[in-house]
Amino acid sequence: MEKVATYQRFYTDQKNRLFSYLFFRCGDREVARDITQESFTRHFKQYGTAQKTLIPSLLFTIARNALVDYQRNRYKQNTLNPPQVVIPDEESTFIRKEEHSRILQAMGKLSEQDREILTLAVGGMAYKEIGALLDLSIANVKVRVHRARKTLQELLSDKVI
């Protein structure tokens, strides 16, 4: 019973971070939810509740691979439809969505690795965990996060809403 409680704590601690990471990577809330659920399921089936396997970098690796699999299948099926943007009646909601779209567009101009590192960092993952996930030193992660933030800031300052 203690093992189940331990895994529940791991799930509670990581679910929002993992969802945020996947949502920033794919831009689709439903896909991010599905892959988040699938990632925890794969992790649990493969590794169970062993304490030594309850590390975020392992879970994020599973999620990243699941997202790549999803994107490959979607590409093969040739159904590359952009997510539908619903224009709400409320002005504040519209402005928030417009800003979100603007940020995603700017993120799309970053390199794949910079986008991934920045998404992980913003999602709350520690630099040490990011380094373990991407096989980089902590110093390298810090430099890349700083440069990615600076580049993103420059891209956003050049655009006008």
N, C-alpha and C positions, 0 to 999 in steps of 0.2 A: 504494500500500500504506500510505503514511503517513496518507492520509485515512481509511482504514478504522480504523487504530489510534486516530486522533483521535476518531472517532465512538464507538469502543468505550470510550474513557476517559470521554467525555461520558455514554454510557449507564450505565457503572458508577458514576459520580459522582451521577447523578440518579435512578436507578431506585428506590432505597429511599425517597427523599424524595417522589417522585411517588406511589408506592404508598401511603405514609402519608397524604398529602394526600387521595387519592381514597378511602381506607378511612374516614377520619374524615368525609368528605363524604357517603358513601353508607351506611356501616355494614355493608357486605357484602364479605367478603374476596374471594370469587370474582369479583364484579363489578369490584372494584378491580384485581384482577390482569388481567382481560380488558381493561379500559380503559387500564391502564398499557401493556400490550402494543400495543394499538391506537394509542395516542398516539405511541409511538416509531415505529411503522410509518408513520403519517400524516406525522410530522415528517420521517422519512428520505425518503419518496417525494416529498414536496412540496419539501423544501429540500436534500436530499442531505447532503453532508459539508462544505459551505462553512463556513469558520471563523466568519464573521460571523453565521451563523444558529444556531450552537451556544450559544444563551443559554437559561437555564432559564425565563425569563418567557415565551418563545415556546412552549416545550414545555408549560408549565403552562396556557397559554391554550388550546392544542389539547386538552389533557386535560379542562379545565373544560368546553369546548364538547362534547366527546364524552360527558361525563357528563350534561350537560343533554339531549343528544339521546337518550341511553339512558333517562333518566327520563321524557322526553316520550313515547317509544314505549311504555314500561311503563304509563304512565298511560292512553294511548289504548287499550291492550289490556285495560285494566281488570283487571290482575292484581297489585293492590297487596297482596301477601302479605308480612307481616313476616318477617325472617329467622328460621329455626328455631334455637332455643336448646337445645342438648343439655346436659343436666345430667350432669356427669361424676361419677365415684365419688369422686375425690380432693377433699378439702375445700379444699385450697389453690387448686386450679384453679377450683373453684366460686367461691371468694371473689374471685379475680382477675377472673373473668367478670362477677360481680355488680358489682364496682367499675367495670369497663369500661362496663357497661350504665348505671350511675348517672351516669357522666361523659357518656356520649352523650345521656342524657336531659336533663342540665343544659345541654349544648351546644345541644340542640334549642330551648331557651328563649331563646337569644341571637338577635339579628337575623341575617339571612342574611349580611350583609357582615361583621359581627363574628365570626361563626362561621368564615367563609372566611379572614379575616385571621389569626385565632388559630390555625387549622389550619396555615396556611402558616408562621407564625412558629414554632410548636412543631415543625413538620417540618424546621426548620433553614434555611429560606429567609431570606436577608438582607433587611433592611428596604428597602434600595434596590431589590432585585428585586421585592419585594411592591408597592412604590410604582409601579414600571414596569408590572407586571401589571395593577394595579387603577386606574392613572392617579391616584395620590395622591402628595402630597409625603412625604418621609421623616419629617418631624416629625408629619404627620397619621397616618402608619402607627404611629409610636411611641405616640402618644396613644391611638389606637384599640386597639392591642394591650394597653396598660396597663389601659384601661377594661374591655376584654373579659375580661382575666384577673381583674380585681377582681370583676366581675359574676359570673363563673363560680365564683370562690372563695366568694362570698356564697351563691350557689345551692347549692353543695355543702355548705356549713356548715349550711344550714337543713334538710338531709335527714338522716334516720336510716336506717341499714342494717337 
